[in-house]
Amino acid sequence: MFEQNNKGYKISEPYYALCRGADALIYQQIKVIILNEFCQLNTMPSDLVSYIFDKLQEKIINGYYESDEKLVISQIAKEFDISIIPVREALAKLSTVGLVVFTPNHGYRVSANLSQKEFVDLFYTRLIIDIAAIPGMISNITSKDIEKLKLLNSTMATNDYGSDHYKQFKKFMVLNAEFHRILIVISGNKFLQKLYSDLYIEMFISRHIINSDIAFAELVNGHDKIIQALENRDATALKQEYIDHLNEGINLIFGYQFNITLDTTFL
């Protein structure tokens, strides 16, 4: 994963290829994952904000902090034996992805879990964005894009996720988020890209399925079908694969099959 040169270590190919083009948050998460594998966090990394962000995210997702629990910056700083500055910055980053909320004069609290209806609404919104991006995907997709998607999906399928359940989940979800982000970027529609990035779907999903069996194989198989439809430039098939993939994701979260389509309405 790392190569050594006269300046130290750098992320090697093909792992750097997975990071290239990623937005800043996803890129940092991928680096943290690889760094964890390399040094197993025997020492405090130089990027304290990313480290604290990752550890607090783990605590929230694993339920160490309860929904709506107040997060006291000074207490967290004491726990990690650091100053309050990187803690404050890490919490600010967590608020941008929806895991914590900030209220003036009251500080940070853990975000409440979404209800089942809110989750279905979230996935339906995601589907609308994906379907709207299909014409641009079909028009703009290149052979290099296809190869990058295949590499990413192959990494998801063959990666050694280890025995730690959170780390398993985190690795897969970061790579999964990048897979879907690339597809929206390929569409060339910057407004759809902004809408998609603002959903932070993976962060909301994580608190529901962290203690469930993770259906890696089924989700990777859905990605393969999406890639195949893109290779064939078959917009009709691609639309159906997106619908099937989204419903499979909801089934993973709630344990039974929804049937969301573009005609779905919610009471």
Order of alpha helices (4+ residues) and beta strands (2+ residues): beta-beta-alpha-alpha-alpha-beta-alpha-alpha-beta-beta-alpha-alpha-alpha-alpha-alpha-alpha-alpha
